[in-house]
């Protein structure tokens, strides 16, 4: 089984959030960013349905919903981080 390793050369920082701002301001700024425009352009619900993704009813609860899992896949690609760079044998 592999280990997740934090490698400084692979860390990316998205400076979209400031704790002193209210959420609406943050969210509106996010939607105006390149990543926010990608987010708005993707039909998340349709993708989840097309791929037949669903919440697992067995075992422990998943940390991420199917929609969020797809979002993480896009974010991983956007930040240019591959599975191989995150998981070591």
N, C-alpha and C positions, 0 to 999 in steps of 0.2 A: 504494500500500500504506500502511496506517495505522501509526502509532507507538503504543506503549504509553507512557502518560504517568502519572507519579505526581502526583496532585493532592491537596494536604493536606486539602481539604474532603471528599474521598471516602475517606480512609483510616479503617479501623475497626480497633480493637484488641480481641482476645479474650484476656483475661488468665486463661487456664486452666492455664498451664504455668509451673512454677517449676523451674529447673534443679537445685535442691537436693532436690527430691522424687523418689521413685522412680516409675517408669512406672505401676505398678498404682494408686498413690494418685491420680496425675493422671487416669488413665483412668476410675476410679470417680467422681471429681469431675466429669469431663466428662459421664458418663452421667447424672448427676443434674441437669445444667444443662438449660435449655430446648433448646439445640441438641442435646445428647445424647439427650434424649427424642424429638426429631424423628428423629435418626439411628436409634434403636432401633425406631421405628414404621414405617420404610420397608423394604419387602422388596427390598433391593438386587439380589440374585441374580435374582429373578423379573423385575425391571425390565430388567436387562441382557439377559436372555433374550427378554423380550417385545419390546424394541426391536431385537433382532437385532444387538446390538453385539458386537464381537469385536476381539481384538488383531490389528493389521495385520501381515501376513507380508512385505509389500513395503516398501522404503525403510528409513529410519532407525527405530530403536525409538522408540515413543511414550513421552513422559515420564510419562504417566498411563495407568492401566488403564481399561477402559470403566466399571467401577464407580466409580473415583475421578473420572472425568470427570463422571458423574452427580452425585456428591457435590459437586463444585465448582459445578455448576449450582444446586444447592440452597443452598450456602453463599453464592453470589453473590446469590441472591434474599433470603436471610435477612439479609444485610448491606446490602441495598438498593442494590446497585451494578449498573448496566446495562452492556451491551457498548458502547453509545454513549458512556458516560462513561469507559470504559477505553481505547477505540481512537479516535484522531483521524485524520481524512483527511489 
